Amino acid sequence: MRFTDSFLDEIRDRVPISSVIGQRVTWDRKKTNAPRGDWWACCPFHGEKTPSFHCEDRKGRYHCFGCGASGDHFRFLTELEGLSFPEAVERVAAMAGVPMPARDEGEERREKERASLTDVMEMATRFFQDQLHSAAGARARAYLRERGLSAATQQAFRLGYAPDSRNALKEHLASKGVEKAQIEACGLVVFGDDIPVSYDRFRDRVMFPIPDSRGRVIAFGGRALSPDVSAKYLNSPETELFHKGNVLYNFARARKAVQKEGTVIAVEGYMDVIALAQAGFENVVAPLGTALTENQMELLWRMAGEPVLCFDGDQAGLKAAWRAADLILPSIRPGRSARFALLPEGQDPDDLVRAAGADAFRAVLAEARPLADLLWMRETSGGVFDTPERRAELEKTLRDLASRIRDESVRYHYQQEMRERVHAFFGAARGRARRQGERGQGGRAGWGPSAPAGREQGGRLAVSDSLARSALVRRAAGVLPLRETVLVTALCNHPQLIDENFEAVETLDLAHPDLRRLHAVLIDALAHGVAHERRALVEALERAGLAGTWQKALELVRRARQWPALEDAALEDARDAFAQALHLHRSARTLHRELKAAEAALAAEPTDENYRHLIEIQAQFRDVQATEALIEGFGVSSGRAGRGY
């Protein structure tokens, strides 16, 4: 009998190929990486002493580098065990727990119809591509140029344009012999009993073809060019080909790149995927206009045991991260989890790579946190645990979360981890409260308000949401950090500050490379005797090719209303605010280095002493949080805020 592609795909996806092959070979323990689904053995097709036979669960394929044998589940069984193809299918179906299909002439007919529908979608894709390069597509081409997408990227993702017409695509397909029912079945037109004449679903939109796992176009996404359209982004409806909860955009391309990169990255939209691919990140996928689903998470786990889930740097992005954490928590097991990367406030991946380049996104990925950290941050951020009842409530919440994990061993370790965090959290908080009581109010004059009672936090990653996203804990991933920018801007706008603080200015420790370049020019100008006038300093920056960076710094300072750093601020105001900000900056940089050293020491030697030291350093971060007002409002403590900026 003939098996449908969907049935074969289903049983292949349910049964790791290593489970089929593992019944006939012994895996090599040294070369095999089981959590990643990467298996090695001596080839069963030819005699050998050194393992050269490799199979990979993510791809569902095997290959021998010695004799060249290769194939999938079914070929292994037919070639090694001599089974017929139907027998091999029956064997894998039994392992998958899927009943063999009865001969269904109707299903076979529908399979042929689906194949014909993919032909129609291919024709539509080519039509949209042609329209993009026609006279009608001029505005769409301009939009893509504005978004920074090269011609090569547009071609790679087969981007197109749907003309502003109710019947252009419909008439084109009809002229090619495509039947009305096929056009409707593909979701390319809007039709119904209450619609006398069907019309093109996508009109005056930039078109994004959505391929399936084999690279065949099964749907479209369209981005409106007119600002008056209510739906800026529009996806194809559910069809015989397209079920959006089961599809990840760019899945086929990303799966090929995972082997090289070692993981897969999930972002929120297809423009983010395309921008990141152009920046060199090929292993990126996205859901299609919905929150991540269980089926989509299974697709991610098929590619990598620990995918990185990347969310936009706003409140909606953070809520999406919480939802994803709740979604995957019950299904995690050894070798199967996720890490979470949160972007700088107000930015998505497309914004970030266009503004700051690929390195900025790499910095975001480097800061990705495991699932346990994200759950802990969610339950403790901004919390007030000043009574036994509230502390007990937190413990109960964390226990309930851990109890949702189905895998017994992982559940045990989560329960243990959360107990340790709670004990360290409340122990550090009580110790710090006692120390503050001994030294008085615990505030620092001129440095902003003290932390409210009951909000002192301790323990690993027990930080407020604002602190977790600040430069103290994670770098701004390529975006100019505000405090550093204000310091450098103040020095250029008020050159006398350089003379007055020469030793501190000369050794100023800046994290951002662009600000380090500005700083180097200021020091060089001082060496050549031209650092006493603002105009001379600005001209020196321009000669060094840093005019754009300087303007970017000024714009950031103005947007953030950091008026003492600007040119028209009184020197007295600039001097007071600069001294305060410099003190805060040096404290923060020192703490950052000490935290990294403490983390490294604990990783190298996990002793109680090293753990207590790390807790103490983290506690100091919470103390420094009391001065965050200075980061958000440079110079506010001088009492002269609000001069027109």
N, C-alpha and C positions, 0 to 999 in steps of 0.2 A: 504494500500500500504506500501511497505518497503521504509524507508527513508535512504539515504546514511549517513554514519558517518560524512562526510565532511559537509553536509547540517545541521545536528543536531548541530555539533560543531560551525558552523557559526552563527546560530541564538542564541545559548547559549552565545557565546562570545559577541554578539551585545547587548543583553538585560541583565542588571544586575539582578541577582536573587531577589534582594530587590525590584525591580520594579514590579515583578510578585507577590511576597508575600505581599508587601505593600498595595495592593488593598484589602486585607482581614484582616490585623492586624494594630494595632496602635503601632508605635515604642516607646520604652521607652527612653525618652530624657536623662536620667542620665547615662545609661549604653551604649547607642549607640554612636559610633564614625563614623559619616557619611563620613567625608573626607577619612577615611581609608577603607570604605566599610564594616564596622563591625556593625551589627545591632542586637538589642535585643527586644523581645516582649513577652507578655503572649502567651503561646502556643495555636494555634487555634484547635489543635487536642484533647486537654483535658483541663478541667477547672483549672485555677490556678490564684493566686493573685500576685505572685512574678515572674517576667520574667525569664524564663529558656529556652526560645526558641531563638536560635541563627542562623543567616544566614550570610554568608561571600561572598561578591561579587567576591573576588579574586579567590576563589575556586569554586564558582557557586554551593554551597551546603548549606543545612540547617540541623540543628540537635536540637532536644529538649532534654535537660538533665533531664527532668522530666519523660516523657513517652517513650523516645528513638526513636521517629519518625525522619526520616532523608531521604534525597533524593535531587534531582535536580529540575529544573524548571518544567519538565513534570510530575514527580511523585507528586509534590505538587498539581498540577491541577487535576490529575487523582484521588488522594486520598481524597482531600478536597472537590472538586467540582463535582466529579463523572464523569469527562470527559473521553472519550476514549482516547487512546494514540494519534491517528491521530488528534483528536479534540484539544488536548493539544498542539501538535506541531503546528497546524494551529493558535492557539491563540498566541503563542510566536512568530511565524513567522510574524504575523500581527504587533505585538509590535516592531519587528525588522525592519519592512518595507521591508521584503524579500518575494517575491512571492512564493507560494507553487509550488513545482516542479510537472510537469506533469509526469505521469508514463513513464519512459524512460528505455526501456529494455537494450538499449546500455549502459546507465550510470550504471545500476545495474550490467551489465556484467563487466564494467570497475572497479566498486567497488570490485567485487570479484577478479579481476586481481590484484588490488592494495594490497588486503589482501595476495594474493599469493606472491607478490613481497616482502612484509615485511618478509615472511618466507624465501625467498632467501637471504635477507640481514642478517637475523639471522644466517643462515648457513655460510655466508661469515665471519661474526663476530667471530663465533666459530673457523673457519679455521684459521683466523689471530691470535687468542689467542693461539691456539695449536702451530702454527709456532713460536710464541715468545718463547715458552718454549722448542723448539726443538734445535738440534745442529745448525741449520741454523740461529736461532735467537740470537746467543751468542753476536754478536756485538750490536744488538738492546737492549738486556738486559743491556749491559755495558753502552750504551748511557743513558738509563733510570736511572741507578744507579748514573751516573755522574750528572744527573739533580736532584738528590736527591729524586726521587720518590720511596716510599716503595712498597713492594709487595702487601700490602693491598690496597694502592691507585691505583696501576696498575689494580688490580682485580675489584675494585669499578667502575672504568671508562672503564673497559673491553678493555684495551690497547692490541695491538697485533703487528704482524710483517708480512709484505708482502714480500715473498721471492724474490730473484733476478732472476726471471724467467718470460718468456713471456706467459706462459700458466698454471702455477701451480694452480691458483685459478679456472681458466676456466675448467680445467680437473677435479678438485675436485668436482665442482658443477655438471658437466656433469655426473660424476659417481654416483651422488645422484639422477639422473633423472631430473635435472633442464634443461629446454629447452633453446636453443640458444637465442631465442627471449626474454626470461625472463632475462637472464644474461645481454643482451644488454640494456633492459629497465631499469635495476637497475644502469646503468652507470659503471659497473664493468670492462668492456672491452672497448677498442678503436676499432671502426668499421666504415665502410663507403664504398661507392661505389668504392673509390680509394684505399681501403685497402683489398688486396686479402684474408688475413686471420686475423681475429680479434686477439687482444692480451691483456693481463692483463693491466689495466690502472695503477695500483699501483705496483711498483717493488722496492725492497730493501728500504722499507720505514717503519718507526714506524707508526702504524695505530691507529687513534683515531675515534671510532664509534661516530656518531652524532645522538642522539635520538630525537624523536618528543615529543610533550607535554604529550604523554602517556608512554614515555619510550621506544618506539619501534625504532630500528635502521633504519634510512631512508637514511643515507649517511655516507661518511667517509672523514676524513682528513688524509693526509699522510705526514710525515716529512722525507725528504731524508737523508740517512746516508752517501752517497757519496758527497764529496765537489764539484765534477765536474758537478753535476746536476744543470741545470739552474733554475728550480723551486724548491726552498727549501721546501716550503709547497704547497701541492696540494689537492684541495677539489674535491669531486664528482661533475659531471656536473649536470645541471638542469634535473630532471626526473619527472615522474608522482608522485613520492613520495616526492621529495626534491625541494623546491624553497627557495634558501638561504636567500633572502630578507625577508622571512616570518618566519625564524627560529632563535632562540637563543640557542647557545650551553649550555647545562646543565639546560635548562628551567625546566624540570620535577623535578629534585632534588632541585633546588633553590626554586621553588614554595613551597615545603614542609617546607623549612627552614625560609621562610619569616615571618611566623607567630611568630616564636621565636625571630627573629632578628629585626623585625619591618620595614625592608626595603630590597631592592635588590640592588646589586652592579653590574654594567656593566664594564668589562675590555675589552682589545683589542684582546686577543688571547686565544685559548683553553689551551695552556700550562700555562698561567696565572691563568685560572680557576682552573686547577688541582692542581697547587702549592698552591693556596690560600685555596682550600678545604682541602688539607693535613695539612695546618697550622690552620685549625679550622673555616674557612670562607665558610660555605656551601651555602650561599645565593648569589652566584656569577654566572653571565652568560657572554657570549661574542657573538658578531656578527661573521660571518664566512667569514673573508677575505675581507669584504667590509666596507664602512662607515655605521654607524647606519642608518637604514631606518625608514620611518614612521610606517610601520607595526611592526617592532621590538620595536619601542618606545611604540606602543599601547600594546604590550605584557608586557613591563616593567610596564606600568601604570595599567595593570590588576593585577599585583602583589603588587604594592605599589604606593601611591600617589606622593611620592617624591623620586624616585630612585637616587642613587649616580652614576654618570658617571665618571669613573676613567681613566685617560689618561697618557701615558708614559711621562717621564720627558725630552722630547726633542722637537725640533721645530715642527717635524711632529705631535707629540702628542698634542701640543698646537693648531696647525691648525685643528686637528680633533675635539678638544673641541669647537673651533669657529664654525665649521660646524654643530656640534650637537646642539649648542645653537641656530643657525639660523633655524635648522630643527624643534625644539620643540616650538619656540617662538609663532607661530600663534595658537598653540593648548593648551597652558596653560590656566588653569581656577582655581577657588577656589578649593584647595585640590589636585591640579594636576600640578606639576612642576618638577624640578630636582635640584640636587646639583652637583657641579663639584669638583673633587679631582685631583690635579696635583701632580705627583710623583717627587721625587728629580731628578735633572738634570741627564740625561743619564741612568735612571733606569726604568725597568718595574716591575710589581708586583712580578714576579718570582724571579728576581734578588734581590729585596728588602727583601722578606721573607727568602730567603736562606742566605743572608749576615747578616741581622739584626733581623730576627725573626718576629713573629706575632705582637708584640707591635709596631714595626716600621710601619706596615701597618695600625694599629689602629690609630696611630698618624696622618697618611695621611688622614684617613677618618674623624678624628676630625677636621681637617682644611678645610674640604670641604666647598665651598662657594656657595651661591644661584645664580640662573641664573642672577639676576640683577647685582650682583657684577662682574660676569664674563663679561657681556656685557660692563659694565662701564670700566673695566680694559682694554678690547680690544680697546675701542675707545679713551682712554686717554693715554695708555702706550707709552712713548717715544714721545708723541705729543708736538708740539710747538704751543702755543696759545697766541702769543705775539701781535696779531693784532685783531681789532674788527671783521674783516672778518673771521679769523680762529675760533674765539670763536663762531661766528654765525653759521659757518659750523658745529661745534661740536653740537651745540644745535639742528640744523636741522637733523643731523644724528640720534641723540637720539630720537627726535620726530618721525622720520620715523620708527625707530625700534619699538617704543611703538605702533604705529598705526597698525602694523602687527598683533597685538593680537586680536583675534576674540571675546573673552569674554569682554563684555562692562565694567564690574566692575573691572576686573584685568587691562584692558587697562587704565582706569582712574587712578588707583593707580600707575601704571608704569609711566604714564605721570607726575604725581605729584612728584614721587620719583626722576625722572631724572631732573626735574626742580630744586628741592631742592639741588641735588648734584652739578648741574652746578653753582647755586648761591654760594654755599659754596666753590666750587672749585676755581672760579675766585675771590671771595672775599678774601679767604685766600692767594691766590697767590699775589694779589695786596698789601695786608697788609704786607706780608713778604718782597716783593720787596721794600716797603717803609722803613721797618726797616733796611734792608740791606743797603739801600742808606744812612741812618742816621749813620750807624756804619762803612761805608767804603766799602771795597771790599767784606766783608762777608766771605772770605776764612779763613782757619786756617793754619798757617805756618807749613810746615812739614807733613801735613795730606793729601796730594794729591790735585788734581785740583778742583777748585770750579765748581759747576753745571753751564752749559752754559746758557747764557742769553736766556730767553724765555722758559726754560725747568723747571723752578720752578713750582712745582705742589702742590695743596692742596685739601682739601675736602676728604670725605670718600673714601678710597681705590684708590685714584688717585696717584698711584705709578708707577714707571717704571717697565717693565717686570723683569729686573734683581733684583731690590729691592724687588719686590713681591715674588721672588723665593729665596731670601737670608735669612740668619738666623735671620735678624732683624724682619722679618714679620712672617715667618713660620719656625719651626724647621726642621732640616734636616732628620726628620723621621727615626731615628735610625742610619743613616750614620754619621761617625765622622765629626763634624763641623770643618772646616779648621782652623778658628782663634783660637778656644779653643785647637785644636790639636797642633798648632804651639807653643802656650804658654807653654803647658806642656812639649812638646819635647825640647824646648829651656831650660827649667829649669833642665831637666835631663842631657842634653848634656853640659850645662854650670852651674854646681852647685853653682858657686859663685853668680849667680843671686838670688838664694834662700836667701843667707845671706844678700845681699844688699837690698832685697825687702821683708824681712821676714813677716812683718805685712800684706802687700798686698797679698803675696803668701798664707799665712795661711788662709786668708778669701776669697780666690779666688772662685767666684761663677760660677760653671760650670754646664751646662745644661745636658750634656751627661753622663750617668751612668758609662760607661767604663773609661772615662777621670776622673771622680770623684774618681774611684778606683786607678788609677795611681797617682793622686794627693795625696790621703791618704797615699799611700806607701812612697811617697817622704817626706811628713811631718813626718811620723813615723821614717823614716831613719834619719832625722835631729835630732829628739828627742834622738836617740840612738848614735849620734855622727858619723854617717857614710855618711853624705850627702855632704862631701867635695870632693869626687872623683867620676867621672862619672862611672867608672867601678863598684864601690861599689853600686851605685844607680841602675845600670842595673841588677846586681846580686840580689838586694833586690826585684826588680820587678819580676824576674824569680822565686825567692823563693815563692812569693805571687801568682804564677800561672798566671801572666800577661804577659808572654813572647810573646804570640800571639798578644795581644792588642798593646804591645810596637812596634812589627814589623809592624803591620798595621798602627800605627801612623807614623812611620818612612817612610813607603812607600808613604803615603799620602803627607807628607812634601816634599819628593823628587819629586813626580809627579808634585806637584804644584810649584816647583822651589823656595821654601821658604828657601833659602840658609843660612840666618843668624841664623836659629834655629838649623842647623846641627853641627856636632861635630867639623869639621875642620874650621868653621867660626872664625874669630878673635873675642875675647871677646868684644872689643869696638863696633864692628858691631852688635853683639848679644845684647849688653846692650842697644844701641840706638833703635834698632828695637823692642826689648821687651817692652821698656817703651812706645813707641808709640802704640803698639798693646794692651798693658794692659789698657792704657787710653781709646782707642776705645772700647775695650771689656766691661769695666765698664760702659761706657756711653750707650752702646747698651743694656746691661742687665737692667740698670735703666729705660731706655725708654720702654723696654718690660714690665716691671712690672707696670709702670705708664699707659701704654696703656691698659693693662688688667683691671686695676682699673677704668680707665675712661670708658671703655666699660661696665663694671659691673654697674657703677654709672648711666650711661645713660639708661641701661636696667631697673634698679630699679626705676629710677625717670627721665623720659624723659623731662627734662626742657631745656629751651634755654641755661641756664648757663652751664649745663652738656654737652650739645651738643657743645657749643663753646670750652669748655675745651678739648673735644675729638678731635676737629678739630685742636686745637693748638698742641696737642701731636703728631698728625699725621703730622703736618707741620714740627715738629722737626725731624721726620723720613726723610723727604726730605732734611733737612739740613745735617743730618748724611750721606746721600747718597753721598755727596761730598767727603767723606773719604773712600768710598768703594774701592778705588785703593789700600788701605793698606790691605784690606781683600784679594784681588786678587793677590797682590804682596807684601808680608811681607818684610818690611825693604827696599823697593825700594827707599824710600825717602832719604836713607843715601847716595845714589849715587854710591854704590859699588855692583850693581846687576850683576848676571851672572857669578858666580864662578863655572862653571862646572856643575850646576844643573839646 
